[in-house]
Amino acid sequence: MKTVLVACRTIEDEVKETLARLKLDYPVIWLEGGLHNVVNRLRDRLREVLAEVDGRCDQLLLTLGYCGGGVSELTTGNYITVLPLADDCISLLLGSMAARQAASSPPTYFLTAGWMRHESNIVSAYQEMVAKYGEAKADRINKMMLNNYKRFGLVDTGTYDLSRAATRVAHLAGKMDLNIETLPGEGGWLERLLTGPYDDPSRFLVIPPHGELNFDQWCGLLEGTAASKAAC
């Protein structure tokens, strides 16, 4: 069975490490980071990818979460599509929705090196605000934005330098009176996505050839989970 993988650049480190460790040589279509910030852009890009791979594979693995609804209202081609039932890639890297829920107490702003490298994130946004408005106004804006958070949580996926990532966010953390804490990542969910089997309906959505992804279907499968509260 020929498999093609679609993955976001945000988790490029983790995907490449897992592929190498498992000795898998799947072709990878990389999506630029930050697409999920504008849902229609992500959906349009995925629609292009789903058409592009038609005839090139028997199985398409989407290494994405629900991403605010971007992975919805899509029609697949002549291949099986598999994706994890996660709200976003942070849950995937933590290993489960339950782990994400547990790590969210106290309220946590999650980060990885890939997130800070490829996303329009709170660190880069703060730097842009300082340049545009000055530090005092940027601090006021960010304190409002981060008012409900108690810490920055660096997810340790074993694929990047934690101290370097912590240094990057340290200035903002100090300004906002937030702790920086390391949270253990767990690669089992990602590994299972790349290898199968996909017989756990609480973890994977399997779409037959020429199938559809839609909002109601996704949320029905997530009903009663932490992801349903976040995504639906």
Contacts in CASP RR format, 6 or more apart in sequence:
PFRMAT RR
TARGET T0000
AUTHOR 0000-0000-0000
METHOD contacts of the structure
MODEL  1
MKTVLVACRTIEDEVKETLARLKLDYPVIWLEGGLHNVVNRLRDRLREVL
AEVDGRCDQLLLTLGYCGGGVSELTTGNYITVLPLADDCISLLLGSMAAR
QAASSPPTYFLTAGWMRHESNIVSAYQEMVAKYGEAKADRINKMMLNNYK
RFGLVDTGTYDLSRAATRVAHLAGKMDLNIETLPGEGGWLERLLTGPYDD
PSRFLVIPPHGELNFDQWCGLLEGTAASKAAC
1 58 0 8 1.000
1 59 0 8 1.000
2 56 0 8 1.000
2 57 0 8 1.000
2 58 0 8 1.000
2 59 0 8 1.000
3 26 0 8 1.000
3 57 0 8 1.000
3 58 0 8 1.000
3 59 0 8 1.000
3 60 0 8 1.000
3 61 0 8 1.000
4 26 0 8 1.000
4 27 0 8 1.000
4 28 0 8 1.000
4 29 0 8 1.000
4 53 0 8 1.000
4 56 0 8 1.000
4 57 0 8 1.000
4 59 0 8 1.000
4 60 0 8 1.000
4 61 0 8 1.000
5 15 0 8 1.000
5 19 0 8 1.000
5 26 0 8 1.000
5 27 0 8 1.000
5 28 0 8 1.000
5 29 0 8 1.000
5 60 0 8 1.000
5 61 0 8 1.000
5 63 0 8 1.000
5 194 0 8 1.000
6 28 0 8 1.000
6 29 0 8 1.000
6 31 0 8 1.000
6 46 0 8 1.000
6 49 0 8 1.000
6 60 0 8 1.000
6 61 0 8 1.000
6 62 0 8 1.000
6 63 0 8 1.000
6 64 0 8 1.000
7 15 0 8 1.000
7 28 0 8 1.000
7 29 0 8 1.000
7 30 0 8 1.000
7 31 0 8 1.000
7 63 0 8 1.000
7 64 0 8 1.000
8 30 0 8 1.000
8 31 0 8 1.000
8 33 0 8 1.000
8 34 0 8 1.000
8 35 0 8 1.000
8 36 0 8 1.000
8 63 0 8 1.000
8 64 0 8 1.000
8 89 0 8 1.000
8 118 0 8 1.000
9 30 0 8 1.000
9 31 0 8 1.000
9 32 0 8 1.000
9 33 0 8 1.000
9 114 0 8 1.000
9 118 0 8 1.000
10 33 0 8 1.000
10 34 0 8 1.000
10 89 0 8 1.000
10 112 0 8 1.000
10 114 0 8 1.000
10 115 0 8 1.000
10 118 0 8 1.000
10 119 0 8 1.000
11 63 0 8 1.000
11 89 0 8 1.000
11 92 0 8 1.000
11 93 0 8 1.000
11 112 0 8 1.000
11 114 0 8 1.000
11 190 0 8 1.000
12 30 0 8 1.000
12 114 0 8 1.000
12 118 0 8 1.000
13 112 0 8 1.000
13 113 0 8 1.000
13 114 0 8 1.000
13 157 0 8 1.000
13 159 0 8 1.000
13 160 0 8 1.000
14 93 0 8 1.000
14 112 0 8 1.000
14 157 0 8 1.000
14 159 0 8 1.000
14 187 0 8 1.000
14 190 0 8 1.000
15 28 0 8 1.000
15 63 0 8 1.000
15 190 0 8 1.000
16 159 0 8 1.000
17 157 0 8 1.000
17 158 0 8 1.000
17 159 0 8 1.000
18 24 0 8 1.000
18 187 0 8 1.000
18 190 0 8 1.000
18 191 0 8 1.000
18 194 0 8 1.000
19 25 0 8 1.000
19 26 0 8 1.000
19 28 0 8 1.000
19 194 0 8 1.000
22 191 0 8 1.000
22 194 0 8 1.000
22 195 0 8 1.000
24 194 0 8 1.000
24 195 0 8 1.000
26 61 0 8 1.000
26 194 0 8 1.000
29 49 0 8 1.000
29 52 0 8 1.000
29 53 0 8 1.000
31 42 0 8 1.000
31 45 0 8 1.000
31 46 0 8 1.000
31 49 0 8 1.000
31 64 0 8 1.000
32 118 0 8 1.000
33 118 0 8 1.000
33 119 0 8 1.000
34 118 0 8 1.000
34 119 0 8 1.000
34 120 0 8 1.000
35 41 0 8 1.000
35 42 0 8 1.000
35 45 0 8 1.000
35 67 0 8 1.000
36 42 0 8 1.000
36 67 0 8 1.000
36 68 0 8 1.000
36 70 0 8 1.000
36 88 0 8 1.000
37 119 0 8 1.000
37 120 0 8 1.000
39 67 0 8 1.000
39 68 0 8 1.000
39 69 0 8 1.000
39 70 0 8 1.000
40 70 0 8 1.000
42 67 0 8 1.000
42 69 0 8 1.000
42 70 0 8 1.000
42 71 0 8 1.000
43 69 0 8 1.000
43 70 0 8 1.000
43 71 0 8 1.000
43 72 0 8 1.000
43 73 0 8 1.000
43 74 0 8 1.000
46 62 0 8 1.000
46 70 0 8 1.000
46 71 0 8 1.000
46 74 0 8 1.000
47 74 0 8 1.000
50 60 0 8 1.000
50 74 0 8 1.000
50 75 0 8 1.000
50 76 0 8 1.000
50 77 0 8 1.000
50 81 0 8 1.000
51 77 0 8 1.000
53 60 0 8 1.000
53 77 0 8 1.000
53 79 0 8 1.000
54 77 0 8 1.000
54 78 0 8 1.000
54 79 0 8 1.000
55 78 0 8 1.000
55 79 0 8 1.000
57 79 0 8 1.000
58 79 0 8 1.000
58 80 0 8 1.000
59 79 0 8 1.000
59 80 0 8 1.000
59 81 0 8 1.000
59 82 0 8 1.000
60 76 0 8 1.000
60 79 0 8 1.000
60 80 0 8 1.000
60 81 0 8 1.000
60 82 0 8 1.000
61 82 0 8 1.000
61 83 0 8 1.000
61 193 0 8 1.000
61 194 0 8 1.000
62 71 0 8 1.000
62 81 0 8 1.000
62 82 0 8 1.000
62 83 0 8 1.000
63 83 0 8 1.000
63 84 0 8 1.000
63 89 0 8 1.000
63 92 0 8 1.000
63 190 0 8 1.000
63 193 0 8 1.000
64 71 0 8 1.000
64 83 0 8 1.000
64 84 0 8 1.000
64 89 0 8 1.000
65 71 0 8 1.000
65 83 0 8 1.000
65 84 0 8 1.000
65 86 0 8 1.000
65 87 0 8 1.000
65 88 0 8 1.000
65 89 0 8 1.000
65 91 0 8 1.000
65 92 0 8 1.000
66 72 0 8 1.000
66 86 0 8 1.000
66 87 0 8 1.000
66 88 0 8 1.000
66 218 0 8 1.000
66 222 0 8 1.000
66 227 0 8 1.000
66 231 0 8 1.000
67 87 0 8 1.000
67 88 0 8 1.000
68 87 0 8 1.000
68 88 0 8 1.000
68 231 0 8 1.000
69 215 0 8 1.000
69 218 0 8 1.000
69 231 0 8 1.000
71 83 0 8 1.000
71 213 0 8 1.000
71 218 0 8 1.000
72 213 0 8 1.000
72 214 0 8 1.000
72 215 0 8 1.000
72 218 0 8 1.000
73 213 0 8 1.000
73 214 0 8 1.000
73 215 0 8 1.000
74 212 0 8 1.000
74 213 0 8 1.000
75 210 0 8 1.000
75 211 0 8 1.000
75 212 0 8 1.000
75 213 0 8 1.000
76 207 0 8 1.000
76 209 0 8 1.000
76 210 0 8 1.000
76 211 0 8 1.000
76 212 0 8 1.000
76 213 0 8 1.000
77 209 0 8 1.000
77 210 0 8 1.000
77 211 0 8 1.000
78 209 0 8 1.000
78 210 0 8 1.000
79 209 0 8 1.000
80 206 0 8 1.000
80 207 0 8 1.000
80 208 0 8 1.000
80 209 0 8 1.000
81 206 0 8 1.000
81 207 0 8 1.000
81 211 0 8 1.000
81 213 0 8 1.000
82 193 0 8 1.000
82 198 0 8 1.000
82 204 0 8 1.000
82 205 0 8 1.000
82 206 0 8 1.000
82 207 0 8 1.000
83 193 0 8 1.000
83 204 0 8 1.000
83 205 0 8 1.000
83 207 0 8 1.000
84 92 0 8 1.000
84 189 0 8 1.000
84 190 0 8 1.000
84 193 0 8 1.000
84 203 0 8 1.000
84 204 0 8 1.000
84 205 0 8 1.000
85 97 0 8 1.000
85 202 0 8 1.000
85 203 0 8 1.000
85 204 0 8 1.000
85 205 0 8 1.000
85 218 0 8 1.000
85 221 0 8 1.000
85 222 0 8 1.000
85 225 0 8 1.000
85 227 0 8 1.000
86 92 0 8 1.000
86 97 0 8 1.000
86 189 0 8 1.000
86 227 0 8 1.000
87 97 0 8 1.000
87 100 0 8 1.000
87 226 0 8 1.000
87 227 0 8 1.000
87 230 0 8 1.000
87 231 0 8 1.000
90 100 0 8 1.000
90 110 0 8 1.000
90 112 0 8 1.000
90 115 0 8 1.000
90 155 0 8 1.000
91 97 0 8 1.000
91 99 0 8 1.000
91 100 0 8 1.000
91 227 0 8 1.000
92 189 0 8 1.000
92 190 0 8 1.000
92 193 0 8 1.000
93 112 0 8 1.000
93 155 0 8 1.000
93 157 0 8 1.000
93 185 0 8 1.000
93 186 0 8 1.000
93 187 0 8 1.000
93 190 0 8 1.000
94 100 0 8 1.000
94 103 0 8 1.000
94 155 0 8 1.000
94 183 0 8 1.000
94 185 0 8 1.000
94 186 0 8 1.000
95 185 0 8 1.000
95 186 0 8 1.000
95 187 0 8 1.000
95 188 0 8 1.000
95 189 0 8 1.000
95 190 0 8 1.000
96 186 0 8 1.000
96 189 0 8 1.000
97 225 0 8 1.000
97 226 0 8 1.000
97 227 0 8 1.000
98 226 0 8 1.000
99 185 0 8 1.000
99 186 0 8 1.000
100 226 0 8 1.000
101 226 0 8 1.000
103 110 0 8 1.000
103 153 0 8 1.000
103 183 0 8 1.000
106 150 0 8 1.000
106 151 0 8 1.000
107 148 0 8 1.000
107 149 0 8 1.000
107 150 0 8 1.000
107 151 0 8 1.000
108 149 0 8 1.000
108 150 0 8 1.000
108 151 0 8 1.000
108 152 0 8 1.000
108 153 0 8 1.000
108 181 0 8 1.000
108 183 0 8 1.000
109 122 0 8 1.000
109 146 0 8 1.000
109 149 0 8 1.000
109 151 0 8 1.000
109 152 0 8 1.000
109 153 0 8 1.000
109 178 0 8 1.000
110 153 0 8 1.000
110 155 0 8 1.000
110 183 0 8 1.000
111 121 0 8 1.000
111 123 0 8 1.000
111 152 0 8 1.000
111 153 0 8 1.000
111 154 0 8 1.000
111 155 0 8 1.000
111 165 0 8 1.000
111 169 0 8 1.000
112 154 0 8 1.000
112 155 0 8 1.000
112 157 0 8 1.000
112 160 0 8 1.000
112 165 0 8 1.000
113 159 0 8 1.000
113 160 0 8 1.000
113 161 0 8 1.000
113 164 0 8 1.000
113 165 0 8 1.000
114 160 0 8 1.000
115 121 0 8 1.000
116 123 0 8 1.000
116 124 0 8 1.000
116 165 0 8 1.000
116 168 0 8 1.000
116 169 0 8 1.000
122 142 0 8 1.000
122 145 0 8 1.000
122 146 0 8 1.000
122 172 0 8 1.000
123 168 0 8 1.000
123 169 0 8 1.000
123 172 0 8 1.000
126 138 0 8 1.000
126 142 0 8 1.000
126 172 0 8 1.000
129 137 0 8 1.000
129 138 0 8 1.000
129 141 0 8 1.000
129 142 0 8 1.000
130 138 0 8 1.000
132 138 0 8 1.000
133 141 0 8 1.000
139 175 0 8 1.000
139 176 0 8 1.000
142 172 0 8 1.000
142 175 0 8 1.000
142 176 0 8 1.000
143 176 0 8 1.000
146 176 0 8 1.000
146 178 0 8 1.000
149 176 0 8 1.000
149 178 0 8 1.000
150 178 0 8 1.000
150 179 0 8 1.000
151 178 0 8 1.000
151 179 0 8 1.000
151 180 0 8 1.000
151 181 0 8 1.000
152 169 0 8 1.000
152 173 0 8 1.000
152 178 0 8 1.000
152 179 0 8 1.000
152 180 0 8 1.000
152 181 0 8 1.000
153 180 0 8 1.000
153 181 0 8 1.000
153 182 0 8 1.000
153 183 0 8 1.000
154 162 0 8 1.000
154 165 0 8 1.000
154 166 0 8 1.000
154 169 0 8 1.000
154 180 0 8 1.000
154 181 0 8 1.000
154 182 0 8 1.000
154 183 0 8 1.000
155 183 0 8 1.000
155 184 0 8 1.000
155 185 0 8 1.000
156 162 0 8 1.000
156 182 0 8 1.000
156 183 0 8 1.000
156 184 0 8 1.000
156 185 0 8 1.000
157 185 0 8 1.000
157 187 0 8 1.000
158 185 0 8 1.000
162 182 0 8 1.000
166 180 0 8 1.000
166 182 0 8 1.000
169 180 0 8 1.000
170 180 0 8 1.000
172 178 0 8 1.000
173 179 0 8 1.000
173 180 0 8 1.000
189 203 0 8 1.000
192 198 0 8 1.000
192 203 0 8 1.000
192 204 0 8 1.000
193 204 0 8 1.000
198 204 0 8 1.000
198 206 0 8 1.000
201 221 0 8 1.000
202 225 0 8 1.000
205 213 0 8 1.000
205 217 0 8 1.000
205 218 0 8 1.000
205 221 0 8 1.000
207 213 0 8 1.000
215 232 0 8 1.000
218 231 0 8 1.000
218 232 0 8 1.000
219 228 0 8 1.000
219 231 0 8 1.000
219 232 0 8 1.000
220 228 0 8 1.000
220 232 0 8 1.000
222 228 0 8 1.000
222 231 0 8 1.000
222 232 0 8 1.000
223 232 0 8 1.000
END
